[in-house]
Amino acid sequence: MEDHNLEQSEGKILKKLSGLAEKSSLIKPELYSKYAVKRGLRDLDGRGVLVGLTEIGEVQSYILDEGEMIPVPGRLIYRGYDIADLVQGFTVDEHYGFEEAAYLLLFGQLPDHNSQRDFQQLLARYQRLPEDFVRDMILKAPSKDIMNTLARSVLALYTFDDNPDDTSMINVLKQCIRLIACFPSLAVYGYQAFSHYHGNQSLYIHSPQADLSIAENFLSMLRPDSKYTKLEATLLDLALVLHAEHGGGNNSSFVTHVVTSTGTDTYSAMAAAIGSLKGPRHGGANIKVVQMFEDIKDKLKNWDDDEEIERYLTQILTKDAFDRSGLIYGIGHAVYSISDPRAVILKDYVAQLAREKGLEDEFKLYTNVERLAPQVISKFNKMYKGVSANVDFYSGFVYRMLNIPVEMFTPIFAIARIVGWSAHRIEEIVNAGKIIRPAYKSVAPRRTYVRMTER
């Protein structure tokens, strides 16, 4: 009874305090315009505020013609190479591309056979986690969110590093390559612990194999029988390549620059980036796409009826359908307008896997929504730029066809993006910039202190 009363009292206190916290934190919207604040570090026309320089990744979505922004099909460039050309290259050569893309992003050039062999040997060596790490750090404290498991595991690896705070190039590079190599194991083991302790499923702990690619190892460790097809591994490898980097301005890579600029250790910087990526506005969006399509499939009678699809998409925008957010997930991007090159590339391979899995009708539904959603949005909203399907639109569908549990969707993003984060951390250290500290203007009124007895 006493505990119940204390709980009720705690609830009342917290409710009162939360109201005060919300009231004291509210800033009048018109002040942002008055002081020309670049909310989200973006101009009103959608262009990002220039806060840094990079040679790692570039995102192109428009050209400037006499000062006017002209939208163009999106391009994603890794170290000067168009992502479409990279994908075409390793596809024609019939080898997995993620490790090659990782080498390019880290070292600024495409590897020859010997360089690639040496790099992959390092990755294979660094796949091994410290002795008893899985038991003590993952299995004994399973989390319901794998991204939190991943962040905690990264911070725990600090303890097993003999020289964790050394920010010399050779040491930071070693730490980054080690994290790239072991991220798949950390994520998969985190999921297996969650599935066993919170889902009452059998516990499977498969060791990574030195002769497998990162994509192959992920599928092998995740599945009870460790089996996968060539097309499945190829499509996952492609998804990893497309998610590995997206310029220095994406939220988690910018976080990496910000945290690295303080001089902190690699593990702290990467844990912060993981926390950023976890957010549904960043890495968690593909989960919402899958959930949205489950609702669409349930509500629509005819998946080929354009009018019925348009009516439902309009209901989403008016907050009368799905999660009442007013968002058609997977459509639109902060930078791209005409097209997201990652979605364009992924779509062709998704069609192949859909045929293999007997899900061609569902794939057609995706293409119908992709075609109709921009039209519905343009009728409903005034936009400064067009919208198109982004990479999240198809990536969640890919993972579901691969029988990857939804809890692993965002961790897969992290397994890929740790490469980009590593490259950006190294770039920030090499250029030894100032600590990143943008300005915030206080708009609070000045007040005189009043003694407690007089309040």
N, C-alpha and C positions, 0 to 999 in steps of 0.2 A: 504493500500500500504506500509506504514511504517512497519507494523508488518511482511509483506511478505519479505521485504528487510532484516529486522532483523533476520528472520528465515533462509534466504539464507546465511547471514553472519555467523550465528551460525553454520550452517551445514559445511561451508568451514573451519571454525576454528577447529571444532571437527574432521573433516576429517584429517586435518594437524596434530593435536595433537595425534590422534589415531595412525597415521603412526609413529610419534616419539616414542610414548609409546611402540609400537610393536617392533620397531628397538632397542630401549634401553633395552628391556626385553629379547631379543633373546640370548640364550647361545649356543655355539657351541656343537653339540651332542657328538663329540669325547672327550670333557672334562669330561663327565660323566663316561666314561670308564677309562680315565687317572687317575681320583681321586677315582675310585671304588665306585661311589655313588650308593646306593641301591635305585633306583627310585621306587616309590610306596612301599618303605620299603620291597622290595622283592629281593632275590638273582636271578642270571641268570637262575638257575635250577628251579625256581618257588617257592622255600621255603621262607617263611616269615622271616624277621629279628626279632629275639626275643627281644621284648621291655617290656614285662610284664608277670605276672603270674595271673592265674585265676582259680577258682574252679567252675565257673558257667556253661560254655559251652565249648565243645570240638568238633573240626572238624577233622576227620581222613580220609585221602585219599591215604596214602602210608605207607609202612613199610620200615625200613632201614635194609638191609642185607649186612654186611661187608662194610658199608659206601655207598652202592648203594641204590637209591630210587626205590622201587618196587611198582607200582600203585596197589591199591586194591579197591574193591567196597567201596564207601563212607559211612561213619557213622557219625551221628550227636548225640552227647551225652549231655543230660541235667543233671547236678549235679551227674554224674556217671551212669545215666540211659540211655540206648539206646533209641532213639526216636521211633524206631519201636516197642519196648516193651511197651513204654508208650501208644502209639496209640492202640496197641493190647489190653492193659489193660482196658482203658476206653471204648473201642468199645465193648468188651465182656460184661462189666458191664452195657452197654447201658446208659451212661450218657455223657454229654458234658465235654470236656477235657480241655478247655482253662483255666478256673479258677483253676483247679487242677495243670496244668503246671505252672501257675503264682505263686501259693503257693510254689511249688517245687523250682522254680528259685529264688524267693525272700528269702526263709527260709531254703533251703538246704535239705529238707526232704519232703516226701509225707505226705499229711495230713490224719488224721483219720476223722471220720464222724463229731465229735464235732469241730475240728479245721477248717475243710472245711466250716461248717455251720457258724462259727464265722467270717471267712474271707469273705464269700459271703454276710453276713449281713453288714459288713463294706463297701463292694463294692456297695451294694444297697443304703446304706445311703449316700455315697459320689457321687452317680450319679447326685444328685440335684445340679444344677448350682446356683450361687448367683442370688438373685432377680434382674430382669430386665437385666441380663447379655446378654441373647440372643438378646433382642431388641437393647440394646445400643452398644454392642461390636461386634455383628455378622450381624444383619439385617441392621443396619445403614451404614455399610461400607462393602458391599459384594465384595469379590475378585473373579477374574476369575481363580484363582488357589487355590484349597482347602488346599493344604499344607501350603500356605502362611497364609490362614485363621487360620489354626490350630496353626501355630507358633505364630501368633499375639494373638490368644485367650489364649495360654499358658502364654505368657508374661503379658497379661492383668490380669490373675488370681493372679499374684504377688500382685497386688493392693488390692485384696480382702482378702489376707492372713494377719492375725494379727501378724504373726511372720515369715515373708518370708525369712529372712537371717539367721535364726537359723539353724546351721548345726549339731545339736545334732541328735543322731540316731533316737529317737522317733519322732522328728519333720520331719526329712527327710523322714522317712518311711511313716508317715501320708501324706505328700505331694505327695509321689510317688503313694500310693494306691489311693489317690483322683484323680490323673491324669489318672491312669489306668481305673478308674471307669467312668470318664467323657469324655475320648477321643472319644468314639463312638458318643456321643451327639454333641460334638464340631465339629466333621467331618461332620456328617449328617446335622446339622443345617447350617453349612457353605455351603454345597452343595445345600440345599433348598433355601438359600438366593441367591446363584449364579443362580440356575435354574429359580427363579422368576424374579430377576432384570435384568439378562443378557440373559435369554432364554425365557422370557415372559410366563413362566409356572405358574400354580397355586401354592400357597405357603402352604405347609403342615408342621406343627410343632407338632409332636407326642411326648408325654413325655415317658421316659423310665419306664418300669414296674419292680418293685422290685423282682417279682417271675420269671423273665425271665433270661436266660443266656445272656452273652454279645453278642454272635452271634445272638440269637433270637431278642434281643433288637435292634441291628443294622438293621436287615431286617424289623422289625416292624416300626421303626422310619423312615426308608427310603421310604417305599412303601406307596402310598396313602391310600390303604385299610388295611395296617398293616398285611396282610396275608402272610404266607409262609408254605412250607411243611416241614415235619420232615427231609427228605433227604437234602433239601436245607440248613436248619439250621445246620445239621450235617456236611455237606461239608464245609460250611463257618467256623464253629468251628474248623474243622481239619486244614484248611488253616491258621487260627490264631495260632494254636498250632505250626505248622511247621515254622512259621515266627517269633515266639516269641524271639528266641535267636540264635546266630550263632557265638559264641566265641567272645573274646575281640578284635580280630584283624579286624573284619569287620568295614568299614569306620565309620558308625554312632556310634557304640559302642566305638570305639577308640576315636572319638570326645568327647563322654561323659566322658571318662577317662581324656582326655586332659583338657577339660573345668572344670571338677570337681576338678582337681589338683590345680587350681588357688584359690580355696576356695570360689567360687561364689555360688549363690543360685540355688536351684533346677530348677526353672522356666527358668533361663538363660541357664542352661546346657541342658535341654530338648528342648528348642527352637533351640539351635545350632545343636542338633542331628537331629531334623526335617529338618533343612536346608541341612544337609548332605544327608539324605535319599531321599530328593526331586530329587536329580540329576539323570539323565537317566542312568548313569553308576552304580547306586546303586539301589534305590527303584523304579525308573521309568521305568525299563527295560520291565516289563510285558505289559505295554502299547504298546511298540514297537513291541512286539511279536504279539499282536492282530492286529495291523495295518499291519504288514508284511503278516499275513495270509489272511487278506482281499484282499491284492494285489495278493497273490498266487491264491486264489480262483477266482479272476477276470481274471487272465492271463492264467491259466491252463485249457485246454479243457478236459483232463481226469485225475481226481484226483488219479486214480489207476495205472497210467502209470509211472513206475520207471524212465524210460529214460527222459520223459518230466519233471518230478520233478527234476532230477539231472541237466538237462540243465538250468532250472530256478535258482536253487541254485547256480550253477556256475556263472550265470549272476549277482547274488547278490554279490558274492565274487569278481568279476571283476569290481564291481561298475557300472554295466550296468542295474541294476534293483532295484526296490523299492526305498529306500532313498539315494542310491549311496554312502552309508557309507562303503560298503564292509563287513558288519557284518550280519551273520545269527543269529538274536536275539533269545535268549533262549537256544542256543547251546554253551557249554563251560562255564567254571567257573575258577576263580582264584586259587581255591584249588582242587576241585574235578576233576577227569579225567575219571575213568571208569564209575562212576555213582554218581548222587546226590540223597541221600536217601530220601530227601523231594519230589523230582519228582517221585521216584519209588513208594512211599506211596500214593501220590496224584493221580497217574495215575489210580489205580484200582477204586477209588471212582469217578473219572471223567467219567470213562466208564459207571458206574451206572447212573449218572446224564444225560449223553448223551442219554442213552436209554430212560430215563423218558421224556426228552425234544424232542425226535425224531431227534437227531443230530448225529446219529451213523456214517453217511458218513463223516461228518466233523471231528469227532474223529478219524476215520481211516486215514484221510489226515494228521492229527497231528502225528499219529504213523508212517506213511510212511516217513514224513519229519524227525522225530526223528531217524529213522533207517538209512536214506540215508545221512543226513547232515554230520555226522562224516566221512563217506567215501569220500564225495566230498571235505571236508576241508582237509583231509589228503593228497589227491591228489594235492591240490592247494598250501598248506602251509607246510613248514618244522616246526614241532612241537616238543617241548621237552617232551610233555605229550599228552595223548589222550584227546578227548573231548566227552561230552555226554550232554543230555538235563539237564538243571538246573530247579529249582523250578519255575522260571518265565515262562518257556515254557508252563506249563499247568495252572498256577494260573490265568492268564488273561482269558483263555478259560472258566475256572470255573466261574469267575466273570461275564463274558458275558452271560453264560447260566443262571446265577442268575438274569439277567436283571439289574445288577449293572452298572451305568454309568461309562464310562471310566475315568472321572474326579475323581472317588473315588478309583481307583485301588491302587494308592500309599498311600492314607490315610488309607486304610485297613491295609497295611503293617505297618504303624505307630501305628495303634490301637493294633497290635500284639507286635511290637518291643518295645513299651514303657515299657513292662515288663522287657525285657533284659536290656534296658538302665537303668531302676531303680535298677536292681540287680548290674550292673556295677558301678553305682554311689555310692551305698552303700559300695561296695567292695573297691573302691578307697578311700572313707572317712575312713573306718575302718582301712585300712592299712597305712593311713597317709603318703603316699609317697611324694617325692619331686615334685615340679612343673615340668611338662613334657616339656622339652625344648631340642629337638634334635639339632645337629650341622648343620649349612649351611656354606659352604666355599665360600668366595667372590673370584670371578675370574675377577673382574673389574680392568683395569689398573689404576695406580696412575696418577693423573693429577694436574697441577698447576692452581690455580684460575686466571682467566683473567677478568679484569674490563670490565664492560658493554660497555664503550666507545671504547674499543679495540677489541670487538668481531666481 
